[in-house]
Amino acid sequence: MIIAGLAAPVVVQPASAAAVEVLNDAAEVVIEGADLVVGPGQYLRVRETYERVSLWDADAGFNTATLPASEGAVQVRGVRDLYVPSDRTEDWILDDRATNEVLEVWGDPRTQAAYDQMAEMSAVPPGTDADPAGIRVLPQGADGSPAHESTPQPTPSPGTVNSEASAPSVDDIGYYDQLRPFYDEMPRDPQQLLTWYRENLGTSSDDWYVFQSIGQGLRINLMPKDLRAASLRVLGLLSNVEVAATNGTITTLTLPAKLGIGGQFGDLLVSELDIDTSTGQIVGIRETYPHRSTSLMPEGVPWVSWQIEITVVDEAPTP
C-alpha cells in the first residue's frame, strides 16, 4: 500500500481529559487486577479475528493495485489462534488454518472469481483458503518466518514505499511477542516510556504511529502488568487522542492523523483502539481512511481491523 505524502498533525492538542481518565483508570485496573491463571500444561489462547480489504486489478492481481485503478475489492474475515504455554520458555503454537470468510465484494463481478482463484492457488490443501503455514511451532515464542508474516502490523507509514508496515526495529529479534527481549529495559515511568517508544520504533516517532504500535503491542496481553499499565498511560500523553464511543465496558479511543495531499486514501487516517475498562485489555483495533475515494466501496469500512479474545485452554493443537 503506497500513500503519498507525510503524516502531519491534524491540529495538535493534548489528549482529551476523558481519554486520559479512561486510560489512567484502565491502568489502575491492570495493576490491581489478577491476570488469568494458566496452570501447568495449560495455554493462554489469544484469538485474533481480523478483517481486511484487498484490492483487485485485472492486470496486477490482488494487493498490488492502487485504489483509483482497482476494478474490485473484497473484504475477508479470518481467525488466528496463538497458544502461549504456562512456561513461556516452552514451545508456543500458532494455528492459522482457519478458512477465510468473504464478507463483501465490491465493483467488477469478476472480483469474486479472481479472489476464489487466488485462494485456491495459495491454499494447502487446494481450495480451502487456509494459510499454507497451517500450524507452526514458535520455540519460546520465536517466529522464524520471513518478515514475521503472521504477525499483524500497524498501518503502513504515509510516504513509505513498502506494501507492508515496518515493525519496530526491535522486531529484528524475531519474537511473536516482539518487545519481550526489552521488557527489563523499558521504563515504567510513562514519560520516559514514551521517549523509549519514540526512539525504538523503526518507521516513525509520530504520535499516530506510537498509538498504533502500542495497541499492537498490548493486544496479546503478555507484557508484565506494570509495563502494560505504563503503556496505557503513555497513550494519554499523545496528541489528539479522544473518546469516540462507549458501549458497556468497552471504550473506543481514536487518534486522527493528517496525510499529505494527493494520496489515494484521502487526507486522513483514523486509528481506533477498543479498551475493556473492566480488565484494561485492548480488545479491538481498527484503521480507517474516511476521506478515501468511495467510488468502489462504501464509506466507513475499516481497511483493517482486529478483535482479540483471550482465554485459558487445556490443550493446543498438535503440529
C-alpha positions as CSV (number, residue, x, y, z in Angstrom):
1,M,0.0,0.0,0.0
2,I,1.5,3.3,-1.0
3,I,0.2,6.6,0.5
4,A,1.6,9.8,-0.9
5,G,2.7,12.5,1.4
6,L,3.9,12.6,5.0
7,A,1.9,12.4,8.2
8,A,1.3,15.8,9.9
9,P,-0.8,16.8,12.9
10,V,-4.5,17.5,12.3
11,V,-4.5,20.2,14.9
12,V,-2.0,19.4,17.7
13,Q,-3.8,19.3,21.0
14,P,-3.4,17.2,24.2
15,A,-5.4,14.0,24.6
16,S,-8.8,14.9,26.0
17,A,-9.5,14.8,29.7
18,A,-12.0,12.0,29.1
19,A,-9.4,9.9,27.2
20,V,-6.8,10.4,29.9
21,E,-9.2,9.4,32.6
22,V,-10.2,6.2,30.8
23,L,-6.5,5.3,30.2
24,N,-5.5,6.0,33.8
25,D,-8.4,4.1,35.2
26,A,-7.6,1.2,32.9
27,A,-4.0,1.2,34.0
28,E,-5.1,1.0,37.7
29,V,-7.4,-1.9,36.8
30,V,-4.4,-3.7,35.3
31,I,-2.2,-3.1,38.3
32,E,-4.8,-4.0,40.9
33,G,-6.4,-6.9,38.9
34,A,-5.3,-10.5,38.6
35,D,-4.1,-11.9,35.3
36,L,-5.7,-15.1,34.0
37,V,-4.2,-18.1,35.8
38,V,-2.5,-20.6,33.4
39,G,-1.8,-23.8,35.2
40,P,0.9,-26.4,34.3
41,G,0.1,-27.9,30.9
42,Q,-2.4,-25.2,30.1
43,Y,-2.2,-22.5,27.5
44,L,-3.3,-18.9,27.2
45,R,-5.1,-18.8,23.9
46,V,-5.0,-15.4,22.1
47,R,-7.7,-15.5,19.4
48,E,-7.5,-12.7,16.8
49,T,-10.4,-12.3,14.4
50,Y,-9.2,-10.0,11.7
51,E,-10.8,-8.3,8.7
52,R,-9.0,-6.8,5.8
53,V,-9.8,-5.3,2.4
54,S,-7.9,-6.5,-0.7
55,L,-7.9,-4.6,-4.0
56,W,-8.1,-6.3,-7.3
57,D,-6.8,-5.1,-10.7
58,A,-7.3,-7.4,-13.6
59,D,-3.7,-6.7,-14.8
60,A,-1.9,-6.6,-11.5
61,G,-3.6,-9.1,-9.2
62,F,-4.7,-8.7,-5.6
63,N,-2.9,-6.4,-3.1
64,T,-0.9,-4.7,-5.8
65,A,-3.5,-2.4,-7.2
66,T,-3.9,1.2,-6.3
67,L,-7.4,2.3,-5.3
68,P,-8.2,4.5,-8.3
69,A,-7.1,1.8,-10.7
70,S,-8.9,-1.1,-9.0
71,E,-11.8,-2.9,-10.6
72,G,-12.9,-4.5,-7.4
73,A,-12.3,-5.0,-3.7
74,V,-13.1,-7.9,-1.4
75,Q,-13.4,-7.8,2.4
76,V,-12.3,-11.0,4.1
77,R,-12.5,-12.2,7.7
78,G,-10.1,-14.7,9.2
79,V,-9.2,-16.2,12.6
80,R,-5.8,-16.9,14.1
81,D,-5.0,-18.6,17.4
82,L,-1.8,-18.2,19.4
83,Y,-1.3,-20.7,22.2
84,V,1.1,-19.5,24.9
85,P,2.2,-22.2,27.4
86,S,2.2,-21.6,31.2
87,D,6.0,-21.9,30.9
88,R,6.9,-19.4,28.2
89,T,10.3,-21.0,27.6
90,E,8.4,-23.9,26.0
91,D,7.1,-24.1,22.5
92,W,4.3,-21.7,21.5
93,I,1.8,-22.8,18.9
94,L,0.4,-20.6,16.1
95,D,-2.8,-22.0,14.4
96,D,-3.6,-20.2,11.2
97,R,-5.5,-23.0,9.5
98,A,-9.0,-21.4,9.6
99,T,-10.7,-20.8,6.2
100,N,-11.1,-17.2,5.4
101,E,-14.7,-15.9,5.0
102,V,-15.6,-13.5,2.3
103,L,-17.8,-10.8,3.8
104,E,-18.3,-8.4,0.9
105,V,-17.3,-8.0,-2.7
106,W,-17.5,-4.6,-4.4
107,G,-17.0,-3.5,-8.0
108,D,-16.5,-5.7,-11.0
109,P,-18.3,-9.0,-10.7
110,R,-15.1,-10.8,-11.8
111,T,-13.6,-9.9,-8.4
112,Q,-15.2,-12.8,-6.7
113,A,-13.9,-15.3,-9.2
114,A,-10.5,-13.8,-9.1
115,Y,-10.4,-14.0,-5.3
116,D,-11.6,-17.6,-5.4
117,Q,-8.8,-18.5,-7.8
118,M,-6.2,-16.8,-5.7
119,A,-7.4,-18.6,-2.6
120,E,-7.4,-22.0,-4.3
121,M,-3.9,-21.5,-5.6
122,S,-2.4,-20.4,-2.3
123,A,-4.2,-22.8,0.0
124,V,-2.9,-26.1,1.4
125,P,-4.8,-28.3,0.7
126,P,-6.0,-26.6,-2.5
127,G,-9.4,-25.0,-2.4
128,T,-9.5,-24.4,1.4
129,D,-8.3,-20.8,1.5
130,A,-6.3,-21.8,4.5
131,D,-2.9,-20.4,5.4
132,P,-0.2,-22.5,3.8
133,A,1.8,-22.4,7.1
134,G,-1.0,-24.1,8.9
135,I,0.1,-24.9,12.5
136,R,3.6,-23.6,13.4
137,V,5.7,-24.1,16.4
138,L,7.3,-21.0,17.8
139,P,10.2,-22.1,20.1
140,Q,9.9,-19.9,23.2
141,G,7.7,-17.6,21.1
142,A,10.4,-17.1,18.5
143,D,9.0,-16.6,15.0
144,G,11.3,-17.7,12.2
145,S,9.0,-16.9,9.3
146,P,10.1,-14.3,6.7
147,A,9.2,-10.8,8.0
148,H,7.1,-12.5,10.7
149,E,4.3,-12.6,8.2
150,S,1.7,-14.0,10.6
151,T,2.1,-11.1,13.0
152,P,-0.4,-8.2,12.4
153,Q,1.4,-4.9,11.9
154,P,0.3,-1.3,12.1
155,T,-0.9,0.5,9.0
156,P,2.0,1.5,6.7
157,S,3.5,4.8,7.4
158,P,2.4,7.5,4.9
159,G,5.2,8.0,2.4
160,T,6.7,4.6,2.7
161,V,7.4,2.5,-0.5
162,N,6.7,-0.9,1.1
163,S,3.3,-2.6,0.9
164,E,3.7,-3.8,4.5
165,A,4.2,-1.7,7.6
166,S,7.7,-1.7,9.1
167,A,7.6,-3.2,12.6
168,P,9.5,-1.7,15.4
169,S,13.2,-2.1,14.9
170,V,13.3,-4.3,18.0
171,D,11.3,-6.9,15.9
172,D,14.6,-7.9,14.4
173,I,14.9,-10.2,17.4
174,G,12.2,-12.3,15.9
175,Y,9.7,-13.0,18.7
176,Y,6.0,-13.1,18.1
177,D,5.7,-11.1,21.3
178,Q,8.0,-8.5,19.8
179,L,9.1,-6.4,22.8
180,R,9.7,-9.4,25.2
181,P,13.5,-9.2,25.0
182,F,13.3,-5.5,26.0
183,Y,10.8,-5.7,28.9
184,D,13.5,-5.2,31.6
185,E,15.0,-2.1,30.0
186,M,11.7,-0.4,29.1
187,P,11.0,2.4,31.7
188,R,7.9,2.2,33.8
189,D,7.6,5.9,34.1
190,P,5.1,6.9,31.4
191,Q,7.0,10.0,30.1
192,Q,10.3,8.0,30.0
193,L,8.5,5.1,28.3
194,L,7.1,7.4,25.7
195,T,10.6,8.5,24.9
196,W,11.7,4.9,24.7
197,Y,8.9,4.1,22.2
198,R,9.8,7.2,20.1
199,E,13.5,6.1,19.9
200,N,12.8,2.4,19.2
201,L,10.1,2.4,16.7
202,G,11.7,1.9,13.3
203,T,9.2,3.7,11.0
204,S,8.1,6.8,12.8
205,S,8.1,8.6,16.1
206,D,4.9,10.5,15.4
207,D,2.0,10.1,17.8
208,W,-0.3,8.3,15.4
209,Y,2.3,5.6,14.9
210,V,3.1,5.3,18.6
211,F,-0.6,4.9,19.2
212,Q,-0.9,2.1,16.6
213,S,2.3,0.3,17.8
214,I,1.3,0.4,21.5
215,G,-2.1,-1.0,20.6
216,Q,-0.5,-3.8,18.7
217,G,2.0,-4.5,21.5
218,L,-0.8,-4.7,24.1
219,R,-3.2,-6.8,22.0
220,I,-1.8,-10.1,23.1
221,N,-1.7,-9.0,26.7
222,L,1.7,-10.7,27.5
223,M,3.6,-7.7,28.9
224,P,4.3,-7.6,32.7
225,K,1.4,-5.8,34.2
226,D,3.4,-2.8,35.3
227,L,4.6,-2.3,31.8
228,R,1.1,-2.8,30.4
229,A,-0.2,-0.1,32.8
230,A,2.6,2.3,31.9
231,S,1.9,1.8,28.2
232,L,-1.8,2.6,28.7
233,R,-0.7,5.8,30.4
234,V,1.6,6.6,27.5
235,L,-1.4,6.7,25.2
236,G,-2.8,9.5,27.3
237,L,0.4,11.6,26.7
238,L,-0.2,11.6,22.9
239,S,-1.8,14.4,21.0
240,N,-5.3,14.2,19.6
241,V,-6.5,11.1,21.4
242,E,-10.2,11.3,22.0
243,V,-13.0,9.1,23.3
244,A,-15.1,8.2,20.3
245,A,-17.7,5.9,21.9
246,T,-18.6,3.9,25.0
247,N,-20.6,0.6,24.9
248,G,-20.9,-1.0,28.3
249,T,-17.4,-1.7,29.5
250,I,-15.8,-1.1,26.0
251,T,-14.5,2.4,25.3
252,T,-13.2,3.3,21.9
253,L,-10.3,5.7,21.7
254,T,-9.5,7.4,18.4
255,L,-6.5,9.3,17.0
256,P,-6.7,11.0,13.6
257,A,-3.6,11.8,11.5
258,K,-3.5,14.3,8.6
259,L,-1.9,12.8,5.5
260,G,-0.2,14.6,2.6
261,I,-2.1,16.0,-0.3
262,G,-2.8,13.7,-3.3
263,G,-2.9,10.3,-1.6
264,Q,-5.2,7.7,-3.0
265,F,-6.5,7.1,0.6
266,G,-7.6,10.7,1.1
267,D,-6.1,13.1,3.6
268,L,-7.0,11.5,6.9
269,L,-6.0,8.3,8.7
270,V,-8.0,7.4,11.8
271,S,-6.7,4.8,14.2
272,E,-9.1,3.3,16.8
273,L,-8.5,1.2,19.9
274,D,-11.2,-0.6,21.9
275,I,-10.4,-0.9,25.6
276,D,-12.3,-3.1,28.0
277,T,-12.3,-0.9,31.0
278,S,-13.2,-3.8,33.3
279,T,-9.8,-5.5,32.5
280,G,-7.7,-2.8,30.9
281,Q,-7.2,-5.0,27.9
282,I,-7.1,-3.9,24.3
283,V,-9.9,-6.0,22.6
284,G,-10.2,-4.2,19.2
285,I,-8.1,-2.3,16.7
286,R,-9.2,-0.6,13.5
287,E,-7.6,1.6,10.8
288,T,-9.8,3.6,8.5
289,Y,-9.4,6.3,5.8
290,P,-12.7,8.3,6.0
291,H,-11.8,10.6,3.1
292,R,-10.6,8.0,0.7
293,S,-12.3,7.5,-2.7
294,T,-15.7,5.9,-2.2
295,S,-16.5,5.1,-5.9
296,L,-15.5,1.5,-5.4
297,M,-16.6,0.7,-1.8
298,P,-18.8,2.2,0.9
299,E,-17.8,4.8,3.4
300,G,-16.9,3.7,6.9
301,V,-15.4,0.3,6.0
302,P,-12.2,-0.2,8.0
303,W,-9.2,-1.0,5.9
304,V,-8.1,-3.5,8.5
305,S,-9.3,-4.5,11.9
306,W,-8.7,-7.0,14.7
307,Q,-10.8,-8.3,17.6
308,I,-9.0,-10.0,20.4
309,E,-10.3,-12.6,22.8
310,I,-8.0,-14.2,25.5
311,T,-9.0,-17.4,27.3
312,V,-7.3,-20.3,29.2
313,V,-7.5,-23.7,27.5
314,D,-6.3,-27.1,28.5
315,E,-4.6,-28.1,25.2
316,A,-3.2,-26.8,22.0
317,P,-3.4,-28.4,18.5
318,T,-0.6,-30.7,17.5
319,P,1.6,-29.6,14.5
